[in-house]
Structures are given as C-alpha cells and as structure tokens.
Amino acid sequence: MRRKIITLAAAALVVVGMTAPAHADATVGDGRVHLVVEGDGMSVTRVSGWMDGHGTRVQARLYKVYNHQASDVVGWRNATWRSYGGREFFGVSWNWEQRPHHYANGTWLCIQFNRADGAPCAKIKR
C-alpha cells in the first residue's frame, strides 16, 4: 500500500487552506475535492468525499492533523466512479455508525485524492 508522509509545513498549509469548523458535522470543498463529515459532538459516524471530473486509478485517503502532526485515519483506497444529474465524479465513504470515531477537540479531518489538487479539512471542536 502506498503511503504518503505529510511534513509539518505541508500539514500547516492544508489546515490554513480550505477548512470549516465542525461539531463532527461539516461539508467543505477545495477546488475539485469535497469532504463531508457527519456525527455528534466530537464523535464522527460517517465521512465521505468526492473528486469532480475524470481520472484513472483514482484513490483517496482520510487523515487527521492534531497538534501539528498528521497521521492516516484510513490509508489509500480506490474511489468509485459515479454519475449523477449530469455530473461525473469519484467518491469514497467510511461508515462508522456502529462504532463512531472519537477525536480530541481541535482535530482536523482531511481528505486527499491522488489525481487532484486540494485537500479540504473539517475541524472537530466542542
């Protein structure tokens, strides 16, 4: 499995980029890449993301940034091509309803696709 390491400087750029506050519930976008985080309080029950447009071998990963340190939540996985209402995109989703993921206050959840610039993040906060 391919793994990409984010430097502290790169993680800071991502957090400063396109972001939105969340109570484990947010929708944010950065260029062609979009992120949806669902949950209650600081517990996340579902995360999904999509990349607009075409691509080959499109993959996505979900990572978190906390205290200036980035780490994978879910490593690279294949995205599924979809078409809806004349729009074409690649999507991924993680459903944790049976076992929610809990994050510390101030944690950023971010998504990245290997075939697009942009890595939107949602901040989990009280």
C-alpha positions in Angstrom: 0.0 0.0 0.0 1.3 3.4 -1.0 1.8 5.8 1.9 2.4 9.5 1.7 4.0 11.3 4.6 3.0 14.9 5.1 5.6 17.2 6.5 4.7 19.6 9.3 4.9 22.5 6.8 2.5 20.8 4.4 0.1 19.9 7.2 0.1 23.5 8.2 -0.7 24.6 4.7 -3.6 22.2 4.5 -5.1 23.4 7.7 -4.7 27.1 6.6 -6.3 26.2 3.3 -9.9 25.4 2.7 -11.4 24.4 6.1 -14.6 24.6 8.1 -15.4 24.3 11.8 -17.5 21.3 12.7 -19.2 19.7 15.6 -18.3 16.5 13.9 -20.7 17.7 11.2 -19.5 19.7 8.1 -19.3 20.0 4.4 -16.2 21.7 2.8 -14.6 21.9 -0.6 -11.2 22.8 -2.0 -11.2 23.0 -5.8 -12.4 19.7 -7.3 -12.2 17.9 -3.9 -15.0 17.8 -1.3 -15.4 16.4 2.2 -18.5 15.7 4.3 -18.1 14.8 8.0 -21.2 13.6 9.9 -21.5 13.0 13.7 -22.5 14.4 17.0 -20.2 16.3 19.4 -16.7 15.1 18.8 -17.8 11.7 17.6 -17.7 11.0 13.8 -20.1 8.5 12.4 -19.6 8.9 8.7 -17.1 10.6 6.4 -17.4 10.8 2.6 -15.7 12.7 -0.1 -15.6 13.1 -3.8 -13.4 14.5 -6.6 -15.2 16.2 -9.5 -14.2 15.1 -13.1 -12.4 12.2 -14.7 -9.3 10.2 -13.8 -7.7 6.8 -13.9 -6.8 4.8 -10.9 -8.3 7.4 -8.6 -7.6 6.8 -4.9 -8.4 8.7 -1.7 -7.2 8.8 1.9 -8.5 10.3 5.1 -6.1 11.7 7.5 -6.1 13.8 10.7 -4.0 16.7 11.9 -3.7 17.2 15.6 -1.0 19.3 17.5 0.7 19.9 14.1 1.1 16.1 13.5 -0.6 14.4 10.6 -1.5 10.7 10.5 -3.6 8.5 8.4 -7.1 7.6 9.6 -7.7 5.4 6.6 -4.9 4.8 4.1 -5.2 5.0 0.3 -8.2 3.2 -1.2 -9.8 3.0 -4.6 -12.5 5.6 -5.3 -15.7 4.6 -7.2 -16.7 6.4 -10.4 -20.2 7.8 -10.3 -22.5 9.9 -12.5 -25.4 11.8 -11.0 -27.5 14.6 -12.6 -25.1 15.0 -15.5 -22.1 15.3 -13.1 -19.3 12.8 -13.1 -17.1 12.3 -10.0 -15.2 9.7 -8.0 -16.4 9.0 -4.5 -15.4 7.3 -1.2 -17.1 6.9 2.1 -16.5 5.4 5.5 -19.4 4.5 7.7 -18.7 4.2 11.5 -22.3 4.4 12.8 -21.8 1.1 14.7 -18.5 2.2 16.2 -18.1 6.0 16.0 -14.6 7.5 15.9 -13.9 10.0 18.7 -11.5 12.9 18.2 -9.9 15.4 20.5 -11.1 19.0 20.4 -9.2 20.8 17.6 -8.5 17.8 15.4 -8.7 18.4 11.7 -10.1 15.6 9.4 -8.9 16.0 5.8 -9.3 14.1 2.6 -6.8 13.8 -0.3 -7.2 12.4 -3.8 -4.2 11.2 -5.8 -5.5 12.8 -9.0 -6.5 16.3 -7.9 -5.0 19.2 -6.0 -6.9 20.3 -2.9 -7.3 18.7 0.5 -10.3 20.1 2.3 -10.4 19.7 6.1 -13.0 20.0 8.8 -12.1 20.9 12.3 -13.7 18.9 15.1 -14.5 21.1 18.0 -16.8 21.5 21.0 
